[in-house]
Amino acid sequence: MTTIDAHQHVWDLSVREQDWITGPELAPLRRDFSLDDLRPQAAAADVDATVLVQTVCLPEETPEYLALAADDRLVAGVVGWTDLTSPAVADALAELRALSGGDRLVGIRHQVQSEDDPNWLLRPEADRGLAAVASAGLAYDLVLRPEQLPSAVAAARARPELTFVLDHLGKPPVRPRRQDTWAADLRALARLPNTVAKLSGLVTEADWDAWSLADLRPFVSVALETFGPRRLMFGSDWPVCTLAADYGQVVAASHELLADLSEHERKEVFGGTASRAYHL
């Protein structure tokens, strides 16, 4: 089985500040994280390839990620950033595809979770950008707060030609352990055939110091019920996950949470879905 980690990051603070790493809780992340740091951990966990995902909404980062992907076989794809609201978004995507490593560009993501407007995705200029992403043959990653899920449903419904990839299951309220409207909103998104979701980022939604598989299982169960294995993909969210667990622990926890699936279904979550959604 080829195992794909569909969600990981790198950064070099000497090159670019990560302005989201603030406060004492996130202090362990205030250092450099590279593919060389990840490589031995991925090998030890039998992970064959990864998808490198943007961290900041700046145009300089994505070309750097593509260059890394061009030189490193560990990275099968890059989810980058470009200004979706720009009238020149189609040209910007074409320029990225023409760069070294441009063939590894598989998706675009914007930090919607940081937008004050809960309906940011539904703005006409954002919808125009989503249309350009679809025309370029790329997927669109959704990183958002749970209360923004309804707007994601509306956006995905309006763009059936575009594959929407929900990061971190939409950040369910694992801590405290309650589901509120998250489960209903996730079901609404899953009803749209052009959507898939990542089993990623769950340990950092739980109690970092005292999480257990029992804390995560109800949310994984809802995801399996709604999306099914063919529309779910594993992601580590490394190195953000290290706030609560090391890389090996995240991979092992994911395998344990999916232990009741058939071998074929596990292959889908740990590689097949990512390969299809991102055309890896």
Buried (B, 14 or more C-beta within 10 A) or exposed (E): EBBBBBBBBBBEEEEBEBEEBEEEEEEEBEEEBEBEBBBEBBEEBEBBBBBBBBBBBEBEBBBBBBBBBBEBEBBBBBBBBBBBBBEEBBEBBEBBBEBEBBBBBBBBBBBBBEBEEBEBBBBEEBBBBBBBBBEBEBBBBBBBEBBBBBBBBBBBBEBEEBBBBBBBBBBBBBBEBEBEEBBEBBBBBBEBEBBBBBBBBBBBBBBBEEBEEEBBEBBBEBBBEBBBBBBBBBBBBBBBBBBBBBBBBBBBBBBEBBEEBEEEBBBBBBBBBBBBBBEB
